[in-house]
């Protein structure tokens, strides 16, 4: 971050400016105008403002300390995941925690200097506690959604693995929403409560978006396609024949894709039948593979594609490794590779991409193909898990209530 401070920590300067306006001018996001983020995003920014809102490193330092503290909580949750889910005979492993640290390093400065960095460890904790404490998980995911909308979609994976979804997922989520909405209404922000939804609609097809890949490759040889800066949103977009149609289509596919993912998870739960409640490994697999599928689709079908979005796919992988679930090794390597490629794309090679560099653009395209492959492999794994018959338990095992997780000390395969 010291080598490329402008590119990597630009958003923090924007956060600092918003808090300065609120604290010194009384002009607050959402309360006094539309905002690109949900209302809850003010909370972490306001905490970072304790370090100061003037020029200088105070705000960035406070933000970094906040993210570090939250990641520490996430690491503790990963280290104690087997005990949290209630099976004390699973040997504790550091694999999930170390993978989380490695992923963060591979993703680079955006894993620290963006709003998503606050949400990611909250999602980790939510997924760790989900099987035994679904109400708490639902509340945490909803809190995360009011900071950055993506975690709210993971409720689709949670709702299919609980016995009483209305009581254990919908009600806690509704209570959190009621609290946030009440605070916004009390502050006079009724007109702008959902402005973050409409603000995204003004974006064009961002160059990092998966859907922009053919046009970015074509821009290397076609003068009809242009890579231009959207000065208002400070994003680079590709413009030319077909790009607006793709942008509009992705807006529709985004909703349809998430809905299709929810339908697939519901089908998998129905296919598992009573096994979903008797085999806790199957339930954990459905939860975490479902969360990974939804998070991946939020990137693949997004017309924005900012680099920090890749952080959404890490929590399910880290939790699966922490629980020693089988079949996650290839996924873990693939997601780690996506993170490393994303850091190369931004910030290191970004100027080459915007300038039409062939090598850097090809790397971006390969990263995007890997995301599509990830989505496809997760779908295949979900369908396979739904059809597989459970292995008979060992005679000397002592299953926990609701089933058992694997108890071997072998590494995830």
C-alpha positions in Angstrom: 0.0 0.0 0.0 3.0 2.3 0.5 4.0 1.8 -3.2 0.6 2.6 -4.6 -1.3 4.6 -2.0 -3.5 6.7 -4.3 -5.0 3.7 -6.1 -5.3 1.3 -3.2 -6.5 3.6 -0.4 -8.5 6.1 -2.5 -11.8 4.9 -1.1 -10.6 5.6 2.5 -10.0 9.2 1.6 -13.6 9.3 0.3 -14.8 7.7 3.5 -12.9 10.3 5.5 -14.4 13.2 3.5 -17.9 11.9 4.0 -17.4 11.7 7.8 -15.8 15.2 7.8 -18.9 16.5 6.1 -21.1 14.9 8.7 -19.2 15.9 11.8 -18.3 19.4 10.7 -21.0 20.4 8.3 -23.9 18.3 9.5 -24.4 16.7 6.1 -24.6 12.9 6.5 -24.9 10.2 3.9 -28.4 8.8 3.4 -29.8 11.2 6.0 -29.2 14.3 3.8 -28.9 12.8 0.3 -28.6 9.6 -1.8 -25.6 7.4 -1.2 -24.0 4.5 -3.0 -23.8 2.4 0.1 -26.4 1.1 2.6 -27.0 3.2 5.6 -25.1 0.9 8.0 -21.8 1.7 6.2 -21.7 4.9 8.2 -20.9 2.9 11.3 -17.4 1.6 10.5 -16.5 4.9 8.8 -17.6 6.8 11.9 -15.4 4.5 14.1 -12.5 5.2 11.9 -13.2 8.9 12.2 -12.0 8.6 15.8 -8.5 8.8 14.2 -9.4 12.1 12.7 -11.1 13.4 9.6 -8.5 15.9 8.5 -5.6 15.3 6.1 -3.0 12.9 7.3 -2.8 9.2 8.2 -5.1 9.3 11.2 -8.3 8.0 9.5 -6.4 5.4 7.5 -4.6 4.1 10.6 -7.8 3.9 12.6 -9.5 2.1 9.7 -6.6 -0.4 9.4 -6.8 -1.1 13.1 -10.5 -1.7 12.9 -10.1 -4.1 10.0 -7.2 -5.9 11.8 -9.3 -6.3 15.0 -12.3 -7.7 13.0 -10.0 -10.1 11.2 -8.6 -11.2 14.6 -12.1 -12.1 15.6 -12.6 -14.0 12.4 -9.4 -15.9 12.9 -10.4 -16.9 16.5 -13.7 -18.2 15.0 -11.9 -20.2 12.4 -9.5 -21.7 15.0 -12.3 -22.8 17.2 -14.9 -23.7 14.5 -15.2 -27.4 15.4 -16.0 -26.6 19.0 -18.4 -23.8 18.0 -20.4 -26.2 15.8 -20.6 -28.6 18.8 -18.4 -31.5 17.9 -15.5 -31.6 20.4 -13.9 -34.7 18.9 -12.9 -33.0 15.6 -9.2 -32.2 16.0 -8.7 -28.5 15.7 -6.9 -27.3 12.6 -5.2 -24.1 11.7 -5.7 -24.7 8.0 -8.7 -22.4 7.6 -7.0 -19.6 9.6 -3.8 -19.8 7.6 -5.7 -19.9 4.4 -7.6 -16.8 5.4 -4.3 -15.0 6.1 -2.8 -16.1 2.8 -6.0 -15.1 0.9 -5.9 -11.6 2.4 -2.2 -11.3 1.4 -2.9 -12.5 -2.1 -5.8 -10.1 -2.6 -3.6 -7.3 -1.5 -4.3 -3.8 -0.2 -7.9 -3.8 -1.3 -8.5 -6.5 1.4 -7.7 -3.8 3.9 -8.6 -0.4 2.3 -12.2 -1.0 1.2 -15.5 -1.3 2.9 -15.7 -5.0 2.1 -12.8 -5.6 4.4 -15.1 -4.8 7.4 -17.8 -7.2 6.2 -15.7 -10.2 5.3 -14.8 -11.3 8.9 -18.4 -10.7 10.0 -19.4 -13.2 7.3 -16.8 -15.7 8.6 -18.2 -15.6 12.1 -21.7 -15.9 10.8 -20.9 -19.0 8.8 -19.0 -20.6 11.7 -22.0 -20.2 14.1 -24.7 -20.8 11.5 -25.2 -24.5 12.2 -25.7 -24.2 15.9 -26.9 -20.6 16.2 -28.8 -19.7 13.0 -30.5 -16.7 14.6 -27.1 -15.1 15.4 -25.9 -15.9 11.9 -28.9 -14.4 10.3 -28.5 -11.2 12.4 -24.8 -11.0 11.5 -25.4 -11.4 7.8 -28.1 -8.8 7.9 -25.9 -6.4 9.8 -23.3 -7.0 7.1 -25.9 -6.4 4.4 -26.6 -3.0 5.8 -22.9 -2.2 5.5 -22.4 -3.8 2.0 -25.3 -5.5 0.4 -23.7 -8.7 -0.6 -23.9 -10.6 2.7 -27.6 -10.4 2.6 -27.7 -12.7 -0.3 -26.0 -15.5 1.7 -29.2 -15.8 3.7 -30.4 -17.9 0.8 -27.9 -20.5 1.8 -28.8 -20.3 5.5 -32.6 -20.5 5.1 -32.4 -24.0 3.5 -30.4 -25.6 6.3 -32.6 -24.6 9.2 -35.7 -26.4 10.4 -37.8 -23.2 11.1 -36.7 -20.6 8.5 -39.2 -18.0 9.5 -38.3 -18.1 13.1 -34.6 -18.7 12.8 -33.7 -16.6 9.8 -36.4 -14.3 8.6 -37.4 -13.0 12.1 -33.8 -12.1 13.2 -33.1 -10.5 9.9 -36.4 -8.5 10.0 -35.5 -7.3 13.5 -32.1 -6.0 12.4 -33.7 -4.3 9.4 -36.3 -2.7 11.6 -33.6 -1.3 13.9 -31.6 0.2 11.0 -34.7 1.6 9.3 -35.9 3.1 12.5 -32.6 4.9 13.0 -32.6 6.2 9.5 -36.2 7.4 9.7 -35.5 9.1 13.0 -32.6 10.9 11.3 -34.8 12.1 8.5 -33.4 9.9 5.8 -36.6 8.2 4.6 -36.3 9.4 1.0 -32.8 8.0 0.6 -33.0 4.8 2.6 -32.7 2.6 -0.5 -30.8 5.0 -2.6 -27.9 2.6 -2.8 -30.0 0.4 -5.1 -30.7 3.1 -7.7 -27.2 4.6 -7.5 -25.7 1.4 -8.8 -28.1 1.5 -11.8 -26.2 4.6 -13.2 -23.0 2.6 -13.7 -21.8 1.4 -17.1 -20.0 -1.8 -17.9 -16.8 -1.7 -15.7 -13.7 -3.1 -17.4 -13.1 -5.7 -14.6 -16.6 -7.2 -14.9 -16.7 -10.8 -16.1 -19.4 -9.8 -18.6 -17.0 -7.2 -20.1 -14.3 -9.7 -20.9 -15.1 -10.2 -24.7 -15.3 -6.5 -25.2 -12.1 -5.9 -23.3 -10.3 -8.4 -25.5 -11.9 -7.0 -28.6 -10.8 -3.5 -27.6 -7.2 -4.5 -28.2 -7.9 -4.7 -31.9 -11.1 -2.7 -32.5 -11.1 1.2 -32.5 -14.9 1.1 -32.0 -14.4 0.0 -28.4 -13.1 2.6 -25.9 -12.0 2.3 -22.3 -13.0 5.5 -20.6 -13.0 6.9 -17.0 -16.4 7.6 -15.4 -15.2 10.7 -13.5 -18.3 10.9 -11.3 -17.9 7.4 -10.0 -14.1 7.1 -10.5 -14.4 3.8 -12.4 -13.1 2.7 -15.8 -15.7 1.5 -18.2 -15.7 0.0 -21.7 -18.0 1.7 -24.2 -18.9 0.8 -27.8 -21.2 -1.4 -29.8 -23.1 -3.8 -27.6 -21.7 -2.7 -24.2 -24.9 -0.9 -23.1 -27.0 -4.0 -24.0 -24.6 -6.2 -22.0 -24.8 -3.8 -19.0 -28.6 -3.9 -19.1 -28.7 -7.7 -19.6 -26.4 -8.2 -16.6 -28.8 -6.2 -14.5 -31.5 -8.7 -15.3 -29.3 -11.8 -15.1 -28.0 -10.7 -11.7 -31.5 -11.0 -10.2 -32.3 -14.2 -12.2 -29.0 -15.8 -11.3 -29.4 -15.3 -7.6 -33.0 -16.6 -7.8 -31.8 -19.6 -9.7 -29.1 -20.3 -7.0 -31.8 -20.1 -4.4 -33.9 -22.6 -6.3 -30.9 -25.0 -6.7 -30.2 -24.9 -3.0 -33.9 -25.6 -2.2 -33.8 -28.5 -4.6 -30.6 -29.9 -3.0 -32.2 -29.6 0.4 -35.3 -31.5 -0.8 -33.1 -34.1 -2.5 -31.2 -34.7 0.7 -34.4 -35.1 2.6 -34.1 -36.5 6.2 -30.3 -36.8 5.7 -30.1 -33.0 5.9 -31.0 -33.2 9.5 -29.3 -36.5 10.4 -25.9 -35.8 8.7 -24.4 -32.6 9.8 -21.6 -32.9 7.3 -24.1 -32.8 4.5 -25.8 -29.8 6.1 -22.5 -27.9 6.5 -21.6 -28.7 2.8 -24.9 -27.4 1.6 -24.5 -24.2 3.7 -21.0 -23.4 2.6 -21.2 -24.5 -1.0 -24.4 -22.6 -1.3 -22.8 -19.5 0.2 -19.9 -19.8 -2.1 -22.2 -20.2 -5.2 -24.2 -17.1 -4.3 -21.1 -15.0 -3.6 -19.5 -16.1 -6.9 -22.6 -15.3 -8.9 -22.7 -11.9 -7.3 -19.4 -11.3 -9.0 -19.9 -13.2 -12.3 -23.2 -11.5 -13.1 -22.2 -8.1 -11.9 -21.6 -5.2 -14.3 -19.3 -3.5 -11.8 -16.7 -6.1 -10.8 -14.5 -4.0 -8.5 -11.5 -5.9 -7.2 -12.6 -6.0 -3.6 -15.6 -8.1 -4.5 -13.4 -11.1 -4.7 -13.3 -11.0 -0.9 -16.9 -12.2 -0.9 -15.9 -15.7 -2.0 -13.3 -16.3 0.7 -15.4 -16.8 3.9 -17.1 -20.1 2.9 -13.8 -21.6 1.8 -12.0 -20.6 5.1 -14.8 -22.1 7.2 -15.0 -25.3 5.2 -11.2 -25.8 5.7 -11.6 -25.0 9.4 -14.2 -27.7 9.7 -12.1 -30.2 7.7 -14.9 -30.7 5.2 -14.0 -33.0 2.3 -13.7 -31.9 -1.3 -12.5 -28.3 -0.8 -8.8 -28.4 -1.6 -9.1 -27.7 -5.3 -11.7 -24.9 -4.5 -9.3 -23.4 -2.0 -6.4 -23.3 -4.5 -8.7 -21.9 -7.2 -10.0 -19.1 -5.0 -6.5 -18.3 -3.8 -5.4 -18.1 -7.5 -8.2 -15.7 -8.3 -7.1 -13.5 -5.4 -3.5 -13.4 -6.5 -4.6 -12.6 -10.1 -6.9 -9.9 -8.8 -4.1 -8.1 -7.0 -1.9 -8.2 -10.2 -4.9 -6.7 -12.1 -5.4 -4.0 -9.4 -3.3 -2.1 -8.5 -0.1 -3.4 -10.2 -1.2 -3.7 -13.9 -4.3 -1.6 -13.9 -2.7 1.3 -15.8 -1.6 -1.1 -18.5 -5.2 -2.5 -18.8 -6.7 1.0 -19.1 -4.0 1.8 -21.7 -4.8 -1.3 -23.8 -2.0 -3.5 -22.7 -2.5 -7.0 -24.2 -0.7 -9.0 -21.5 -2.5 -7.3 -18.6 -5.8 -7.6 -20.4 -5.3 -11.3 -21.0 -4.5 -11.8 -17.3 -7.8 -10.0 -16.4 -9.7 -12.3 -18.9 -8.1 -15.4 -17.4 -9.1 -14.3 -13.9 -12.6 -13.8 -15.1 -12.7 -17.2 -16.7 -11.5 -18.7 -13.4 -14.5 -17.1 -11.7 -16.9 -18.7 -14.2 -15.1 -22.1 -13.7 -15.5 -21.7 -9.9 -19.2 -21.1 -10.2 -19.6 -24.1 -12.5 -17.6 -26.4 -10.1 -19.6 -25.4 -7.1 -22.9 -26.2 -9.0 -21.5 -29.6 -9.9 -20.4 -30.2 -6.3 -23.8 -29.3 -5.0 -25.6 -31.6 -7.3 -23.1 -34.4 -6.6 -23.5 -34.0 -2.8 -27.3 -34.1 -3.2 -27.1 -37.5 -5.0 -24.3 -39.1 -3.0 -25.3 -41.6 -0.3 -23.8 -41.0 3.1 -20.9 -43.2 4.3 -21.7 -45.4 7.2 -20.4 -44.0 10.5 -17.6 -45.7 12.4 -18.7 -47.8 15.4 -16.7 -45.8 17.9 -17.9 -42.4 16.9 -20.1 -40.3 19.1 -22.2 -38.2 16.9 -23.3 -34.8 18.1 -27.0 -33.9 18.0 -28.2 -33.6 14.5 -25.4 -35.7 12.9 -21.6 -35.7 12.8 -18.9 -33.9 11.0 -15.8 -35.8 9.8 -13.5 -36.6 12.7 -10.3 -37.6 10.9 -7.1 -35.7 11.2 -6.4 -35.8 7.5 -6.2 -32.6 5.6 -9.1 -31.6 3.4 -9.0 -33.1 -0.1 
